Amino acid sequence: MKAATGELNLTVITVIAIGAIAALFYTVLWPTIKENITNNSEGIFNPDESGNNPLSYVEHAEVEWC
């Protein structure tokens, strides 16, 4: 019976530790990561003054087939 109690205690400690790590990630790390992604991708998703997205234009080359 003591072995089963020990395993239950270890399971509870593991679940609490995983919850603490998840809470730390979502409260401290994720807002910083999200802010950096938003700041670094500003030019990608927002068009310039003329309404063009500089990364959406792809120039197609003429290809001649033999």
ChimeraX attribute file (.defattr): number of C-alpha atoms within 10 A of each C-alpha:
attribute: neighborCount
match mode: 1-to-1
recipient: residues
	/A:1	5
	/A:2	7
	/A:3	8
	/A:4	9
	/A:5	10
	/A:6	11
	/A:7	11
	/A:8	12
	/A:9	12
	/A:10	12
	/A:11	12
	/A:12	12
	/A:13	12
	/A:14	12
	/A:15	12
	/A:16	12
	/A:17	12
	/A:18	12
	/A:19	12
	/A:20	11
	/A:21	11
	/A:22	13
	/A:23	12
	/A:24	12
	/A:25	13
	/A:26	11
	/A:27	10
	/A:28	11
	/A:29	12
	/A:30	12
	/A:31	12
	/A:32	13
	/A:33	11
	/A:34	11
	/A:35	11
	/A:36	11
	/A:37	11
	/A:38	13
	/A:39	10
	/A:40	10
	/A:41	11
	/A:42	10
	/A:43	13
	/A:44	13
	/A:45	12
	/A:46	12
	/A:47	14
	/A:48	11
	/A:49	7
	/A:50	6
	/A:51	8
	/A:52	11
	/A:53	14
	/A:54	13
	/A:55	10
	/A:56	10
	/A:57	8
	/A:58	7
	/A:59	6
	/A:60	6
	/A:61	6
	/A:62	6
	/A:63	6
	/A:64	5
	/A:65	4
	/A:66	3
